[in-house]
């Protein structure tokens, strides 16, 4: 908690005038073994570097990426309150959902006023929409909102996903959003979300202080335009801060968000800088840093864009570690139909290269068996897989090298793919 305590002091000294996101601190807490860290690195390498064609991406004539499918993500809101003021209204929740759907479709009305013209050409419609879940995991009708009074002694930040809070609905099928009061050791923290390698974990989702959620009710300036949610769900979808995993020396391994069109900085921009600014730029340019990006730390009113490069990473996330969300969209809040060939095209193996275990994202088609062949065509491993274990397969005992997968459903061949074992 030492870093949290430091952030508490920082927030107190600035009267909450600066954004504080706890994503990387929370990630460090769960990456507590070499195996977990290796899995994280491999999944994020897939998210940042995969260039394979997938269901969502086709190359445009200008070199940018455009999709042929708008992705719908079902959301369940868990409102955990200790007093009536924290039990935010349906209207406040709807205001937050509206912000997400504007920001992720580049329909935010402040875009032209906030984003300088030199950056407007690389800004992206992420082609993602969010809906309140209409069905529970068991199929019952729901409003997509769960309200629960929790004990005043409960630490919302530590217990939101436990029985003392409200356990997640199946995190492979829903984006879980928990709203409550972040105080005590979390005082001054706006929120956090987990990166895609945590998909399916009990704590996976977005956590937000009720004072920085939505645009009405308890929403408090300068974080009262719903952009904390936009920022943190960017993490959930695989995006990093422009300065990477940590604010470190320019050029270091951790000073990289994996996105070519977000120039590196050695730390966050706060409040509302004046364009252009090279204050934290690793390389000074006439246009300066893209501090108005949703993944920086500026005030809500001063962020208004994602980039095309960030969109490509999100597409990789949705074709890999978070592909299971797609299967629930049709039953939870909206129809999403694909032809059979598209269903096969959407099957993705990740991480790849791999050292411990890989997963197969198959959002539209069931599979039940995987075979691994070496370069001599010899079968070296086969296993039954199922969706409840995210189509997981271990590669223990296999030497480094190139292998070939054959994927089946009910003894019928579905798809082949290449696998690199490190």
Secondary structure as GFF3:
##gff-version 3
##sequence-region A 1 422
A	DSSP	alpha_helix	2	13	.	.	.	ID=ss1
A	DSSP	alpha_helix	23	30	.	.	.	ID=ss2
A	DSSP	alpha_helix	34	49	.	.	.	ID=ss3
A	DSSP	beta_strand	58	59	.	.	.	ID=ss4
A	DSSP	beta_strand	65	66	.	.	.	ID=ss5
A	DSSP	beta_strand	71	81	.	.	.	ID=ss6
A	DSSP	three_ten_helix	84	86	.	.	.	ID=ss7
A	DSSP	alpha_helix	90	103	.	.	.	ID=ss8
A	DSSP	alpha_helix	111	114	.	.	.	ID=ss9
A	DSSP	alpha_helix	117	120	.	.	.	ID=ss10
A	DSSP	beta_strand	128	132	.	.	.	ID=ss11
A	DSSP	beta_strand	145	149	.	.	.	ID=ss12
A	DSSP	alpha_helix	156	159	.	.	.	ID=ss13
A	DSSP	beta_strand	175	180	.	.	.	ID=ss14
A	DSSP	three_ten_helix	184	186	.	.	.	ID=ss15
A	DSSP	beta_strand	191	193	.	.	.	ID=ss16
A	DSSP	three_ten_helix	196	198	.	.	.	ID=ss17
A	DSSP	beta_strand	206	209	.	.	.	ID=ss18
A	DSSP	three_ten_helix	210	212	.	.	.	ID=ss19
A	DSSP	alpha_helix	227	236	.	.	.	ID=ss20
A	DSSP	beta_strand	270	271	.	.	.	ID=ss21
A	DSSP	beta_strand	297	298	.	.	.	ID=ss22
A	DSSP	three_ten_helix	300	302	.	.	.	ID=ss23
A	DSSP	alpha_helix	308	319	.	.	.	ID=ss24
A	DSSP	alpha_helix	325	332	.	.	.	ID=ss25
A	DSSP	alpha_helix	340	345	.	.	.	ID=ss26
A	DSSP	beta_strand	348	350	.	.	.	ID=ss27
A	DSSP	beta_strand	357	361	.	.	.	ID=ss28
A	DSSP	beta_strand	369	373	.	.	.	ID=ss29
A	DSSP	beta_strand	379	384	.	.	.	ID=ss30
A	DSSP	three_ten_helix	387	389	.	.	.	ID=ss31
A	DSSP	beta_strand	392	394	.	.	.	ID=ss32
A	DSSP	beta_strand	401	409	.	.	.	ID=ss33
A	DSSP	beta_strand	412	421	.	.	.	ID=ss34
###
